[in-house]
């Protein structure tokens, strides 16, 4: 019989020493067709398309969600919705063509339907 390399290799030594922790109750993940549907919606339907760096699916946890997303300008702080409102006001002042205005309104309505993410931030940065 060969040598046992190290004392940790003995059956059950480490596992027996670790305390048992009960699993938390979680909602089961969808499988099969439902999982594919969820993937499609996450990747293509609710995905925000725009300029700049792409963030991972869990990035909102680090950044506090879209409500706090904004830019500090002087002493005022814009949320993404306020930023889009201010951009629209600037657009109206500059007397845009009807096409430009309709295009902006369409983008604005789209942002109201989906979560504000880096796209709103980038539009704000580029408009200043």
Backbone atoms as SQL, in Angstrom:
CREATE TABLE atoms (id INTEGER PRIMARY KEY, chain TEXT, resi INTEGER, resn TEXT, atom TEXT, x REAL, y REAL, z REAL);
INSERT INTO atoms VALUES
  (1, 'A', 1, 'UNK', 'N', 0.842, -1.174, 0.000),
  (2, 'A', 1, 'UNK', 'CA', 0.000, 0.000, 0.000),
  (3, 'A', 1, 'UNK', 'C', 0.884, 1.232, 0.000),
  (4, 'A', 2, 'UNK', 'N', 0.485, 2.264, -0.789),
  (5, 'A', 2, 'UNK', 'CA', 1.290, 3.475, -0.905),
  (6, 'A', 2, 'UNK', 'C', 1.123, 4.406, 0.283),
  (7, 'A', 3, 'UNK', 'N', 1.978, 5.421, 0.305),
  (8, 'A', 3, 'UNK', 'CA', 1.921, 6.388, 1.407),
  (9, 'A', 3, 'UNK', 'C', 0.748, 7.355, 1.211),
  (10, 'A', 4, 'UNK', 'N', 0.209, 7.859, 2.313),
  (11, 'A', 4, 'UNK', 'CA', -0.810, 8.904, 2.271),
  (12, 'A', 4, 'UNK', 'C', -0.071, 10.223, 2.361),
  (13, 'A', 5, 'UNK', 'N', -0.242, 11.071, 1.358),
  (14, 'A', 5, 'UNK', 'CA', 0.512, 12.325, 1.311),
  (15, 'A', 5, 'UNK', 'C', -0.181, 13.397, 2.141),
  (16, 'A', 6, 'UNK', 'N', 0.303, 13.634, 3.318),
  (17, 'A', 6, 'UNK', 'CA', -0.243, 14.697, 4.166),
  (18, 'A', 6, 'UNK', 'C', -1.444, 14.217, 4.966),
  (19, 'A', 7, 'UNK', 'N', -1.631, 14.811, 6.120),
  (20, 'A', 7, 'UNK', 'CA', -2.697, 14.356, 7.013),
  (21, 'A', 7, 'UNK', 'C', -4.085, 14.768, 6.518),
  (22, 'A', 8, 'UNK', 'N', -4.155, 15.793, 5.645),
  (23, 'A', 8, 'UNK', 'CA', -5.461, 16.241, 5.163),
  (24, 'A', 8, 'UNK', 'C', -6.096, 15.239, 4.205),
  (25, 'A', 9, 'UNK', 'N', -5.301, 14.331, 3.675),
  (26, 'A', 9, 'UNK', 'CA', -5.831, 13.373, 2.709),
  (27, 'A', 9, 'UNK', 'C', -6.651, 12.284, 3.383),
  (28, 'A', 10, 'UNK', 'N', -6.597, 12.189, 4.685),
  (29, 'A', 10, 'UNK', 'CA', -7.360, 11.138, 5.368),
  (30, 'A', 10, 'UNK', 'C', -8.857, 11.449, 5.253),
  (31, 'A', 11, 'UNK', 'N', -9.626, 10.392, 5.061),
  (32, 'A', 11, 'UNK', 'CA', -11.039, 10.549, 4.702),
  (33, 'A', 11, 'UNK', 'C', -11.829, 11.356, 5.729),
  (34, 'A', 12, 'UNK', 'N', -12.467, 12.392, 5.267),
  (35, 'A', 12, 'UNK', 'CA', -13.383, 13.160, 6.105),
  (36, 'A', 12, 'UNK', 'C', -12.749, 14.082, 7.120),
  (37, 'A', 13, 'UNK', 'N', -11.417, 14.228, 7.116),
  (38, 'A', 13, 'UNK', 'CA', -10.757, 15.015, 8.168),
  (39, 'A', 13, 'UNK', 'C', -11.188, 16.483, 8.123),
  (40, 'A', 14, 'UNK', 'N', -11.108, 17.112, 6.960),
  (41, 'A', 14, 'UNK', 'CA', -11.429, 18.535, 6.866),
  (42, 'A', 14, 'UNK', 'C', -12.938, 18.746, 6.901),
  (43, 'A', 15, 'UNK', 'N', -13.656, 17.933, 6.167),
  (44, 'A', 15, 'UNK', 'CA', -15.102, 18.106, 6.089),
  (45, 'A', 15, 'UNK', 'C', -15.748, 17.929, 7.454),
  (46, 'A', 16, 'UNK', 'N', -15.229, 17.023, 8.231),
  (47, 'A', 16, 'UNK', 'CA', -15.785, 16.794, 9.562),
  (48, 'A', 16, 'UNK', 'C', -15.511, 17.944, 10.516),
  (49, 'A', 17, 'UNK', 'N', -14.473, 18.726, 10.251),
  (50, 'A', 17, 'UNK', 'CA', -14.117, 19.815, 11.152),
  (51, 'A', 17, 'UNK', 'C', -14.894, 21.100, 10.858),
  (52, 'A', 18, 'UNK', 'N', -15.451, 21.215, 9.665),
  (53, 'A', 18, 'UNK', 'CA', -16.147, 22.459, 9.318),
  (54, 'A', 18, 'UNK', 'C', -17.571, 22.425, 9.860),
  (55, 'A', 19, 'UNK', 'N', -18.039, 23.553, 10.414),
  (56, 'A', 19, 'UNK', 'CA', -19.390, 23.570, 10.975),
  (57, 'A', 19, 'UNK', 'C', -20.451, 23.503, 9.880),
  (58, 'A', 20, 'UNK', 'N', -21.540, 22.835, 10.188),
  (59, 'A', 20, 'UNK', 'CA', -22.637, 22.693, 9.231),
  (60, 'A', 20, 'UNK', 'C', -23.455, 23.981, 9.221),
  (61, 'A', 21, 'UNK', 'N', -23.640, 24.555, 8.040),
  (62, 'A', 21, 'UNK', 'CA', -24.439, 25.769, 7.897),
  (63, 'A', 21, 'UNK', 'C', -25.631, 25.429, 7.018),
  (64, 'A', 22, 'UNK', 'N', -26.820, 25.747, 7.505),
  (65, 'A', 22, 'UNK', 'CA', -28.034, 25.422, 6.754),
  (66, 'A', 22, 'UNK', 'C', -28.129, 26.288, 5.503),
  (67, 'A', 23, 'UNK', 'N', -28.605, 25.691, 4.406),
  (68, 'A', 23, 'UNK', 'CA', -28.779, 26.439, 3.162),
  (69, 'A', 23, 'UNK', 'C', -29.941, 27.405, 3.310),
  (70, 'A', 24, 'UNK', 'N', -29.803, 28.582, 2.656),
  (71, 'A', 24, 'UNK', 'CA', -30.885, 29.557, 2.675),
  (72, 'A', 24, 'UNK', 'C', -31.944, 29.165, 1.655),
  (73, 'A', 25, 'UNK', 'N', -33.185, 29.507, 1.973),
  (74, 'A', 25, 'UNK', 'CA', -34.268, 29.250, 1.024),
  (75, 'A', 25, 'UNK', 'C', -34.187, 30.267, -0.104),
  (76, 'A', 26, 'UNK', 'N', -34.111, 29.776, -1.337),
  (77, 'A', 26, 'UNK', 'CA', -34.045, 30.657, -2.496),
  (78, 'A', 26, 'UNK', 'C', -35.085, 30.218, -3.511),
  (79, 'A', 27, 'UNK', 'N', -35.516, 31.176, -4.323),
  (80, 'A', 27, 'UNK', 'CA', -36.428, 30.848, -5.409),
  (81, 'A', 27, 'UNK', 'C', -35.647, 30.051, -6.447),
  (82, 'A', 28, 'UNK', 'N', -36.250, 28.992, -6.944),
  (83, 'A', 28, 'UNK', 'CA', -35.517, 28.175, -7.903),
  (84, 'A', 28, 'UNK', 'C', -35.334, 28.922, -9.223),
  (85, 'A', 29, 'UNK', 'N', -34.195, 28.693, -9.864),
  (86, 'A', 29, 'UNK', 'CA', -33.907, 29.337, -11.141),
  (87, 'A', 29, 'UNK', 'C', -34.730, 28.666, -12.235),
  (88, 'A', 30, 'UNK', 'N', -35.204, 29.461, -13.201),
  (89, 'A', 30, 'UNK', 'CA', -35.947, 28.846, -14.306),
  (90, 'A', 30, 'UNK', 'C', -35.038, 27.954, -15.148),
  (91, 'A', 31, 'UNK', 'N', -35.611, 26.909, -15.680),
  (92, 'A', 31, 'UNK', 'CA', -34.836, 25.980, -16.494),
  (93, 'A', 31, 'UNK', 'C', -35.481, 25.822, -17.866),
  (94, 'A', 32, 'UNK', 'N', -34.688, 25.346, -18.796),
  (95, 'A', 32, 'UNK', 'CA', -35.210, 25.048, -20.126),
  (96, 'A', 32, 'UNK', 'C', -35.677, 26.273, -20.883),
  (97, 'A', 33, 'UNK', 'N', -36.920, 26.211, -21.393),
  (98, 'A', 33, 'UNK', 'CA', -37.481, 27.284, -22.201),
  (99, 'A', 33, 'UNK', 'C', -37.553, 28.592, -21.426),
  (100, 'A', 34, 'UNK', 'N', -37.936, 28.517, -20.158),
  (101, 'A', 34, 'UNK', 'CA', -38.065, 29.729, -19.340),
  (102, 'A', 34, 'UNK', 'C', -36.706, 30.397, -19.132),
  (103, 'A', 35, 'UNK', 'N', -35.662, 29.591, -18.988),
  (104, 'A', 35, 'UNK', 'CA', -34.315, 30.149, -18.808),
  (105, 'A', 35, 'UNK', 'C', -33.841, 30.834, -20.091),
  (106, 'A', 36, 'UNK', 'N', -34.111, 30.192, -21.231),
  (107, 'A', 36, 'UNK', 'CA', -33.733, 30.795, -22.516),
  (108, 'A', 36, 'UNK', 'C', -34.475, 32.118, -22.728),
  (109, 'A', 37, 'UNK', 'N', -35.734, 32.158, -22.342),
  (110, 'A', 37, 'UNK', 'CA', -36.524, 33.384, -22.466),
  (111, 'A', 37, 'UNK', 'C', -35.944, 34.492, -21.593),
  (112, 'A', 38, 'UNK', 'N', -35.567, 34.137, -20.372),
  (113, 'A', 38, 'UNK', 'CA', -34.975, 35.105, -19.454),
  (114, 'A', 38, 'UNK', 'C', -33.648, 35.641, -20.014),
  (115, 'A', 39, 'UNK', 'N', -32.828, 34.754, -20.571),
  (116, 'A', 39, 'UNK', 'CA', -31.551, 35.166, -21.168),
  (117, 'A', 39, 'UNK', 'C', -31.773, 36.130, -22.330),
  (118, 'A', 40, 'UNK', 'N', -32.732, 35.797, -23.183),
  (119, 'A', 40, 'UNK', 'CA', -33.023, 36.643, -24.348),
  (120, 'A', 40, 'UNK', 'C', -33.455, 38.037, -23.903),
  (121, 'A', 41, 'UNK', 'N', -34.362, 38.088, -22.933),
  (122, 'A', 41, 'UNK', 'CA', -34.834, 39.386, -22.443),
  (123, 'A', 41, 'UNK', 'C', -33.702, 40.191, -21.830),
  (124, 'A', 42, 'UNK', 'N', -32.848, 39.537, -21.066),
  (125, 'A', 42, 'UNK', 'CA', -31.748, 40.243, -20.407),
  (126, 'A', 42, 'UNK', 'C', -30.742, 40.767, -21.429),
  (127, 'A', 43, 'UNK', 'N', -30.458, 39.972, -22.462),
  (128, 'A', 43, 'UNK', 'CA', -29.404, 40.349, -23.415),
  (129, 'A', 43, 'UNK', 'C', -29.865, 41.303, -24.507),
  (130, 'A', 44, 'UNK', 'N', -31.117, 41.162, -24.960),
  (131, 'A', 44, 'UNK', 'CA', -31.525, 41.904, -26.146),
  (132, 'A', 44, 'UNK', 'C', -32.679, 42.879, -25.925),
  (133, 'A', 45, 'UNK', 'N', -33.611, 42.565, -25.056),
  (134, 'A', 45, 'UNK', 'CA', -34.799, 43.405, -24.907),
  (135, 'A', 45, 'UNK', 'C', -34.533, 44.578, -23.978),
  (136, 'A', 46, 'UNK', 'N', -34.021, 44.303, -22.779),
  (137, 'A', 46, 'UNK', 'CA', -33.820, 45.384, -21.808),
  (138, 'A', 46, 'UNK', 'C', -32.396, 45.914, -21.810),
  (139, 'A', 47, 'UNK', 'N', -31.546, 45.407, -22.696),
  (140, 'A', 47, 'UNK', 'CA', -30.157, 45.869, -22.741),
  (141, 'A', 47, 'UNK', 'C', -30.100, 47.291, -23.284),
  (142, 'A', 48, 'UNK', 'N', -29.282, 48.125, -22.647),
  (143, 'A', 48, 'UNK', 'CA', -29.119, 49.508, -23.082),
  (144, 'A', 48, 'UNK', 'C', -27.949, 49.565, -24.048),
  (145, 'A', 49, 'UNK', 'N', -28.193, 50.107, -25.235),
  (146, 'A', 49, 'UNK', 'CA', -27.155, 50.175, -26.256),
  (147, 'A', 49, 'UNK', 'C', -26.648, 51.607, -26.330),
  (148, 'A', 50, 'UNK', 'N', -25.335, 51.766, -26.311),
  (149, 'A', 50, 'UNK', 'CA', -24.812, 53.122, -26.403),
  (150, 'A', 50, 'UNK', 'C', -23.310, 53.149, -26.395),
  (151, 'A', 51, 'UNK', 'N', -22.781, 54.347, -26.178),
  (152, 'A', 51, 'UNK', 'CA', -21.347, 54.545, -26.206),
  (153, 'A', 51, 'UNK', 'C', -20.733, 54.146, -24.873),
  (154, 'A', 52, 'UNK', 'N', -19.419, 54.051, -24.887),
  (155, 'A', 52, 'UNK', 'CA', -18.692, 53.900, -23.628),
  (156, 'A', 52, 'UNK', 'C', -18.484, 52.462, -23.217),
  (157, 'A', 53, 'UNK', 'N', -17.901, 52.344, -22.052),
  (158, 'A', 53, 'UNK', 'CA', -17.534, 51.044, -21.507),
  (159, 'A', 53, 'UNK', 'C', -18.782, 50.236, -21.157),
  (160, 'A', 54, 'UNK', 'N', -18.749, 48.955, -21.473),
  (161, 'A', 54, 'UNK', 'CA', -19.851, 48.071, -21.134),
  (162, 'A', 54, 'UNK', 'C', -19.609, 47.525, -19.732),
  (163, 'A', 55, 'UNK', 'N', -20.641, 47.526, -18.939),
  (164, 'A', 55, 'UNK', 'CA', -20.519, 47.008, -17.578),
  (165, 'A', 55, 'UNK', 'C', -21.141, 45.634, -17.493),
  (166, 'A', 56, 'UNK', 'N', -20.736, 44.883, -16.496),
  (167, 'A', 56, 'UNK', 'CA', -21.271, 43.546, -16.295),
  (168, 'A', 56, 'UNK', 'C', -22.686, 43.576, -15.730),
  (169, 'A', 57, 'UNK', 'N', -23.319, 42.399, -15.623),
  (170, 'A', 57, 'UNK', 'CA', -24.708, 42.339, -15.164),
  (171, 'A', 57, 'UNK', 'C', -24.896, 42.732, -13.703),
  (172, 'A', 58, 'UNK', 'N', -23.830, 42.695, -12.890),
  (173, 'A', 58, 'UNK', 'CA', -23.967, 43.011, -11.470),
  (174, 'A', 58, 'UNK', 'C', -23.402, 44.374, -11.113),
  (175, 'A', 59, 'UNK', 'N', -23.199, 45.236, -12.096),
  (176, 'A', 59, 'UNK', 'CA', -22.524, 46.505, -11.833),
  (177, 'A', 59, 'UNK', 'C', -23.365, 47.458, -10.998),
  (178, 'A', 60, 'UNK', 'N', -24.684, 47.344, -11.051),
  (179, 'A', 60, 'UNK', 'CA', -25.534, 48.293, -10.327),
  (180, 'A', 60, 'UNK', 'C', -25.399, 48.140, -8.821),
  (181, 'A', 61, 'UNK', 'N', -24.967, 46.971, -8.352),
  (182, 'A', 61, 'UNK', 'CA', -24.787, 46.778, -6.910),
  (183, 'A', 61, 'UNK', 'C', -23.701, 47.700, -6.372),
  (184, 'A', 62, 'UNK', 'N', -22.644, 47.897, -7.159),
  (185, 'A', 62, 'UNK', 'CA', -21.532, 48.733, -6.704),
  (186, 'A', 62, 'UNK', 'C', -21.853, 50.212, -6.819),
  (187, 'A', 63, 'UNK', 'N', -22.721, 50.569, -7.774),
  (188, 'A', 63, 'UNK', 'CA', -22.943, 51.978, -8.067),
  (189, 'A', 63, 'UNK', 'C', -24.232, 52.524, -7.481),
  (190, 'A', 64, 'UNK', 'N', -24.983, 51.705, -6.756),
  (191, 'A', 64, 'UNK', 'CA', -26.178, 52.203, -6.086),
  (192, 'A', 64, 'UNK', 'C', -27.414, 52.299, -6.958),
  (193, 'A', 65, 'UNK', 'N', -27.421, 51.688, -8.132),
  (194, 'A', 65, 'UNK', 'CA', -28.600, 51.716, -8.981),
  (195, 'A', 65, 'UNK', 'C', -28.687, 52.993, -9.802),
  (196, 'A', 66, 'UNK', 'N', -29.734, 53.084, -10.628),
  (197, 'A', 66, 'UNK', 'CA', -29.808, 54.213, -11.564),
  (198, 'A', 66, 'UNK', 'C', -30.336, 55.488, -10.935),
  (199, 'A', 67, 'UNK', 'N', -30.954, 55.427, -9.769),
  (200, 'A', 67, 'UNK', 'CA', -31.492, 56.649, -9.168),
  (201, 'A', 67, 'UNK', 'C', -30.404, 57.625, -8.746),
  (202, 'A', 68, 'UNK', 'N', -29.240, 57.099, -8.374),
  (203, 'A', 68, 'UNK', 'CA', -28.176, 57.990, -7.916),
  (204, 'A', 68, 'UNK', 'C', -27.194, 58.321, -9.024),
  (205, 'A', 69, 'UNK', 'N', -27.440, 57.770, -10.221),
  (206, 'A', 69, 'UNK', 'CA', -26.532, 58.045, -11.323),
  (207, 'A', 69, 'UNK', 'C', -26.700, 59.482, -11.782),
  (208, 'A', 70, 'UNK', 'N', -25.625, 60.195, -11.913),
  (209, 'A', 70, 'UNK', 'CA', -25.729, 61.575, -12.348),
  (210, 'A', 70, 'UNK', 'C', -24.363, 62.209, -12.436),
  (211, 'A', 71, 'UNK', 'N', -24.339, 63.508, -12.576),
  (212, 'A', 71, 'UNK', 'CA', -23.083, 64.228, -12.717),
  (213, 'A', 71, 'UNK', 'C', -23.123, 65.448, -11.824),
  (214, 'A', 72, 'UNK', 'N', -22.025, 65.670, -11.135),
  (215, 'A', 72, 'UNK', 'CA', -21.927, 66.855, -10.302),
  (216, 'A', 72, 'UNK', 'C', -21.448, 67.998, -11.184),
  (217, 'A', 73, 'UNK', 'N', -22.217, 69.062, -11.254),
  (218, 'A', 73, 'UNK', 'CA', -21.859, 70.204, -12.091),
  (219, 'A', 73, 'UNK', 'C', -21.967, 71.443, -11.218),
  (220, 'A', 74, 'UNK', 'N', -20.835, 72.011, -10.855),
  (221, 'A', 74, 'UNK', 'CA', -20.861, 73.119, -9.908),
  (222, 'A', 74, 'UNK', 'C', -21.280, 72.592, -8.555),
  (223, 'A', 75, 'UNK', 'N', -22.391, 73.104, -8.056),
  (224, 'A', 75, 'UNK', 'CA', -22.882, 72.636, -6.766),
  (225, 'A', 75, 'UNK', 'C', -24.173, 71.842, -6.891),
  (226, 'A', 76, 'UNK', 'N', -24.693, 71.727, -8.101),
  (227, 'A', 76, 'UNK', 'CA', -25.936, 70.978, -8.262),
  (228, 'A', 76, 'UNK', 'C', -25.622, 69.560, -8.716),
  (229, 'A', 77, 'UNK', 'N', -26.504, 68.651, -8.368),
  (230, 'A', 77, 'UNK', 'CA', -26.316, 67.249, -8.733),
  (231, 'A', 77, 'UNK', 'C', -27.518, 66.810, -9.550),
  (232, 'A', 78, 'UNK', 'N', -27.264, 66.303, -10.755),
  (233, 'A', 78, 'UNK', 'CA', -28.340, 65.854, -11.622),
  (234, 'A', 78, 'UNK', 'C', -28.510, 64.349, -11.501),
  (235, 'A', 79, 'UNK', 'N', -29.743, 63.889, -11.357),
  (236, 'A', 79, 'UNK', 'CA', -29.996, 62.478, -11.603),
  (237, 'A', 79, 'UNK', 'C', -30.103, 62.343, -13.117),
  (238, 'A', 80, 'UNK', 'N', -30.160, 61.127, -13.601),
  (239, 'A', 80, 'UNK', 'CA', -30.181, 60.928, -15.046),
  (240, 'A', 80, 'UNK', 'C', -31.435, 61.548, -15.673),
  (241, 'A', 81, 'UNK', 'N', -32.585, 61.451, -14.993),
  (242, 'A', 81, 'UNK', 'CA', -33.811, 62.031, -15.549),
  (243, 'A', 81, 'UNK', 'C', -33.702, 63.553, -15.613),
  (244, 'A', 82, 'UNK', 'N', -33.199, 64.172, -14.558),
  (245, 'A', 82, 'UNK', 'CA', -33.021, 65.627, -14.568),
  (246, 'A', 82, 'UNK', 'C', -32.040, 66.036, -15.663),
  (247, 'A', 83, 'UNK', 'N', -31.024, 65.203, -15.860),
  (248, 'A', 83, 'UNK', 'CA', -30.041, 65.501, -16.899),
  (249, 'A', 83, 'UNK', 'C', -30.692, 65.489, -18.276),
  (250, 'A', 84, 'UNK', 'N', -31.534, 64.478, -18.526),
  (251, 'A', 84, 'UNK', 'CA', -32.206, 64.411, -19.820),
  (252, 'A', 84, 'UNK', 'C', -33.165, 65.588, -19.998),
  (253, 'A', 85, 'UNK', 'N', -33.829, 65.990, -18.913),
  (254, 'A', 85, 'UNK', 'CA', -34.708, 67.168, -18.992),
  (255, 'A', 85, 'UNK', 'C', -33.917, 68.417, -19.358),
  (256, 'A', 86, 'UNK', 'N', -32.739, 68.575, -18.737),
  (257, 'A', 86, 'UNK', 'CA', -31.931, 69.766, -19.031),
  (258, 'A', 86, 'UNK', 'C', -31.401, 69.730, -20.466),
  (259, 'A', 87, 'UNK', 'N', -31.069, 68.536, -20.949),
  (260, 'A', 87, 'UNK', 'CA', -30.609, 68.411, -22.337),
  (261, 'A', 87, 'UNK', 'C', -31.745, 68.780, -23.289),
  (262, 'A', 88, 'UNK', 'N', -32.964, 68.328, -22.961),
  (263, 'A', 88, 'UNK', 'CA', -34.109, 68.656, -23.810),
  (264, 'A', 88, 'UNK', 'C', -34.343, 70.166, -23.830),
  (265, 'A', 89, 'UNK', 'N', -34.210, 70.802, -22.674),
  (266, 'A', 89, 'UNK', 'CA', -34.394, 72.257, -22.613),
  (267, 'A', 89, 'UNK', 'C', -33.358, 72.970, -23.486),
  (268, 'A', 90, 'UNK', 'N', -32.100, 72.503, -23.434),
  (269, 'A', 90, 'UNK', 'CA', -31.052, 73.097, -24.276),
  (270, 'A', 90, 'UNK', 'C', -31.359, 72.882, -25.755),
  (271, 'A', 91, 'UNK', 'N', -31.902, 71.706, -26.065),
  (272, 'A', 91, 'UNK', 'CA', -32.225, 71.385, -27.448),
  (273, 'A', 91, 'UNK', 'C', -33.317, 72.316, -27.975),
  (274, 'A', 92, 'UNK', 'N', -34.333, 72.570, -27.156),
  (275, 'A', 92, 'UNK', 'CA', -35.423, 73.460, -27.563),
  (276, 'A', 92, 'UNK', 'C', -34.896, 74.881, -27.764),
  (277, 'A', 93, 'UNK', 'N', -33.993, 75.332, -26.876),
  (278, 'A', 93, 'UNK', 'CA', -33.414, 76.677, -26.997),
  (279, 'A', 93, 'UNK', 'C', -32.630, 76.838, -28.299),
  (280, 'A', 94, 'UNK', 'N', -31.972, 75.763, -28.728),
  (281, 'A', 94, 'UNK', 'CA', -31.142, 75.852, -29.929),
  (282, 'A', 94, 'UNK', 'C', -31.960, 75.759, -31.218),
  (283, 'A', 95, 'UNK', 'N', -33.306, 75.708, -31.086),
  (284, 'A', 95, 'UNK', 'CA', -34.214, 75.689, -32.229),
  (285, 'A', 95, 'UNK', 'C', -33.878, 74.550, -33.203),
  (286, 'A', 96, 'UNK', 'N', -34.100, 73.304, -32.767),
  (287, 'A', 96, 'UNK', 'CA', -33.729, 72.162, -33.615),
  (288, 'A', 96, 'UNK', 'C', -34.729, 71.954, -34.746),
  (289, 'A', 97, 'UNK', 'N', -34.328, 71.154, -35.697),
  (290, 'A', 97, 'UNK', 'CA', -35.278, 70.771, -36.743),
  (291, 'A', 97, 'UNK', 'C', -36.296, 69.818, -36.113),
  (292, 'A', 98, 'UNK', 'N', -37.416, 69.649, -36.784),
  (293, 'A', 98, 'UNK', 'CA', -38.468, 68.764, -36.269),
  (294, 'A', 98, 'UNK', 'C', -37.941, 67.337, -36.135),
  (295, 'A', 99, 'UNK', 'N', -37.102, 66.934, -37.084),
  (296, 'A', 99, 'UNK', 'CA', -36.550, 65.581, -37.058),
  (297, 'A', 99, 'UNK', 'C', -35.702, 65.364, -35.810),
  (298, 'A', 100, 'UNK', 'N', -34.821, 66.324, -35.508),
  (299, 'A', 100, 'UNK', 'CA', -33.953, 66.196, -34.331),
  (300, 'A', 100, 'UNK', 'C', -34.780, 66.118, -33.051),
  (301, 'A', 101, 'UNK', 'N', -35.817, 66.932, -32.971),
  (302, 'A', 101, 'UNK', 'CA', -36.626, 66.962, -31.760),
  (303, 'A', 101, 'UNK', 'C', -37.389, 65.649, -31.580),
  (304, 'A', 102, 'UNK', 'N', -37.976, 65.148, -32.658),
  (305, 'A', 102, 'UNK', 'CA', -38.711, 63.881, -32.591),
  (306, 'A', 102, 'UNK', 'C', -37.759, 62.755, -32.211),
  (307, 'A', 103, 'UNK', 'N', -36.568, 62.781, -32.785),
  (308, 'A', 103, 'UNK', 'CA', -35.560, 61.766, -32.478),
  (309, 'A', 103, 'UNK', 'C', -35.204, 61.802, -30.992),
  (310, 'A', 104, 'UNK', 'N', -35.000, 63.003, -30.458),
  (311, 'A', 104, 'UNK', 'CA', -34.659, 63.113, -29.045),
  (312, 'A', 104, 'UNK', 'C', -35.806, 62.631, -28.167),
  (313, 'A', 105, 'UNK', 'N', -37.051, 62.998, -28.523),
  (314, 'A', 105, 'UNK', 'CA', -38.199, 62.568, -27.712),
  (315, 'A', 105, 'UNK', 'C', -38.295, 61.045, -27.695),
  (316, 'A', 106, 'UNK', 'N', -38.003, 60.406, -28.824),
  (317, 'A', 106, 'UNK', 'CA', -38.056, 58.943, -28.881),
  (318, 'A', 106, 'UNK', 'C', -37.017, 58.337, -27.939),
  (319, 'A', 107, 'UNK', 'N', -35.813, 58.888, -27.957),
  (320, 'A', 107, 'UNK', 'CA', -34.761, 58.403, -27.058),
  (321, 'A', 107, 'UNK', 'C', -35.170, 58.634, -25.608),
  (322, 'A', 108, 'UNK', 'N', -35.723, 59.803, -25.335),
  (323, 'A', 108, 'UNK', 'CA', -36.138, 60.154, -23.979),
  (324, 'A', 108, 'UNK', 'C', -37.188, 59.170, -23.466),
  (325, 'A', 109, 'UNK', 'N', -38.197, 58.867, -24.299),
  (326, 'A', 109, 'UNK', 'CA', -39.240, 57.921, -23.896),
  (327, 'A', 109, 'UNK', 'C', -38.651, 56.531, -23.658),
  (328, 'A', 110, 'UNK', 'N', -37.664, 56.153, -24.472),
  (329, 'A', 110, 'UNK', 'CA', -37.010, 54.859, -24.294),
  (330, 'A', 110, 'UNK', 'C', -36.309, 54.797, -22.942),
  (331, 'A', 111, 'UNK', 'N', -35.621, 55.884, -22.570),
  (332, 'A', 111, 'UNK', 'CA', -34.919, 55.910, -21.285),
  (333, 'A', 111, 'UNK', 'C', -35.886, 55.836, -20.114),
  (334, 'A', 112, 'UNK', 'N', -37.080, 56.378, -20.282),
  (335, 'A', 112, 'UNK', 'CA', -38.048, 56.312, -19.193),
  (336, 'A', 112, 'UNK', 'C', -38.559, 54.891, -18.991),
  (337, 'A', 113, 'UNK', 'N', -38.530, 54.086, -20.055),
  (338, 'A', 113, 'UNK', 'CA', -39.027, 52.715, -19.953),
  (339, 'A', 113, 'UNK', 'C', -37.988, 51.759, -19.375),
  (340, 'A', 114, 'UNK', 'N', -36.725, 51.976, -19.687),
  (341, 'A', 114, 'UNK', 'CA', -35.683, 51.066, -19.219),
  (342, 'A', 114, 'UNK', 'C', -34.890, 51.726, -18.107),
  (343, 'A', 115, 'UNK', 'N', -34.066, 50.934, -17.456),
  (344, 'A', 115, 'UNK', 'CA', -33.224, 51.472, -16.387),
  (345, 'A', 115, 'UNK', 'C', -32.201, 52.440, -16.959),
  (346, 'A', 116, 'UNK', 'N', -31.977, 53.541, -16.240),
  (347, 'A', 116, 'UNK', 'CA', -30.908, 54.452, -16.617),
  (348, 'A', 116, 'UNK', 'C', -29.598, 53.743, -16.322),
  (349, 'A', 117, 'UNK', 'N', -28.706, 53.791, -17.262),
  (350, 'A', 117, 'UNK', 'CA', -27.418, 53.151, -17.051),
  (351, 'A', 117, 'UNK', 'C', -26.374, 54.092, -17.608),
  (352, 'A', 118, 'UNK', 'N', -25.297, 53.563, -18.085),
  (353, 'A', 118, 'UNK', 'CA', -24.186, 54.390, -18.529),
  (354, 'A', 118, 'UNK', 'C', -24.544, 55.239, -19.742),
  (355, 'A', 119, 'UNK', 'N', -25.577, 54.842, -20.491),
  (356, 'A', 119, 'UNK', 'CA', -25.939, 55.595, -21.692),
  (357, 'A', 119, 'UNK', 'C', -26.401, 57.001, -21.327),
  (358, 'A', 120, 'UNK', 'N', -27.272, 57.103, -20.328),
  (359, 'A', 120, 'UNK', 'CA', -27.749, 58.420, -19.901),
  (360, 'A', 120, 'UNK', 'C', -26.576, 59.259, -19.405),
  (361, 'A', 121, 'UNK', 'N', -25.679, 58.624, -18.716),
  (362, 'A', 121, 'UNK', 'CA', -24.497, 59.309, -18.197),
  (363, 'A', 121, 'UNK', 'C', -23.648, 59.840, -19.355),
  (364, 'A', 122, 'UNK', 'N', -23.454, 59.011, -20.378),
  (365, 'A', 122, 'UNK', 'CA', -22.646, 59.423, -21.526),
  (366, 'A', 122, 'UNK', 'C', -23.304, 60.551, -22.312),
  (367, 'A', 123, 'UNK', 'N', -24.615, 60.495, -22.469),
  (368, 'A', 123, 'UNK', 'CA', -25.307, 61.567, -23.182),
  (369, 'A', 123, 'UNK', 'C', -25.125, 62.876, -22.430),
  (370, 'A', 124, 'UNK', 'N', -25.226, 62.798, -21.115),
  (371, 'A', 124, 'UNK', 'CA', -25.064, 64.004, -20.305),
  (372, 'A', 124, 'UNK', 'C', -23.654, 64.565, -20.440),
  (373, 'A', 125, 'UNK', 'N', -22.655, 63.692, -20.371),
  (374, 'A', 125, 'UNK', 'CA', -21.261, 64.133, -20.472),
  (375, 'A', 125, 'UNK', 'C', -21.013, 64.786, -21.833),
  (376, 'A', 126, 'UNK', 'N', -21.515, 64.151, -22.906),
  (377, 'A', 126, 'UNK', 'CA', -21.244, 64.661, -24.248),
  (378, 'A', 126, 'UNK', 'C', -22.011, 65.954, -24.536),
  (379, 'A', 127, 'UNK', 'N', -23.117, 66.193, -23.830),
  (380, 'A', 127, 'UNK', 'CA', -23.906, 67.394, -24.115),
  (381, 'A', 127, 'UNK', 'C', -23.355, 68.632, -23.416),
  (382, 'A', 128, 'UNK', 'N', -22.490, 68.464, -22.443),
  (383, 'A', 128, 'UNK', 'CA', -21.976, 69.621, -21.695),
  (384, 'A', 128, 'UNK', 'C', -20.767, 70.227, -22.358);
